[in-house]
């Protein structure tokens, strides 16, 4: 169990944790039980850092620093998946799309998509009043890391014999998503009141639609698609949080 936690932390973040991680083809899928918990820890750290930075800097600059730290702390792994998906979707057919996504170079669609993504996330976070920012920052990484647990078991792998994504899809438990959905929904109620579950479920629904559309274009899911879902779920929470805060609902 601890070995799976170590694997989850090392896979999802750049935090150097000691110990021996779980190994084997299905290890990451089994470690997925820990994903939302790692997301909670990440969100808590971001909320604390954001509160400290707001003492010294303007809301815009502190939001920029927090968002930058957020993406650096995760190694940009999910941003890479988002960029690969955006590039790959421009391919002629299924095989061409998968080949583009496996290419380590970033294309025009991917680069533009990351710029737009970062700008939207930055403005959404900067527009939130300080009392709401910490709560939204705490929720977003949890919802983001819940998304693969719910989406993964519903689709087959686009390339069953290629990449960590296929191994993840083979070994992830169908119970992990529903169990954590209950926990994260309860946490969202604590953080955002009655709007919390609406934000959580709405974000996950949007990511599910995105994932289903991409899976249809690729003939299944890949690790990049799952990673893009993490980023889009987080962005959806930020946007919803900004909208609610603007209207004084959180």
Secondary structure, DSSP 8 states (H G I E B T S, - for coil): -HHHHHHHHHHH------S----STTHHHHHGGGHHHHHHHHHHHHHHHHHHHHHHS-HHHHHHHHHHHHHHHTTTHHHHHHHHHHHHTTSSSHHHHHHHHH-SS--HHHHHHHHHHHHHHHHHHHHS-HHHHHHHHHHHHHHHHHHHHHHGGGS-BSSTTSHHHHHHHHH--HHHHHHHHHHHHHHHHHHHTTHHHHHHHHHHHHHHHHHHHHHHHHTSB-HHHHHHHHHHHHHHHHHHHHHHHHTT--
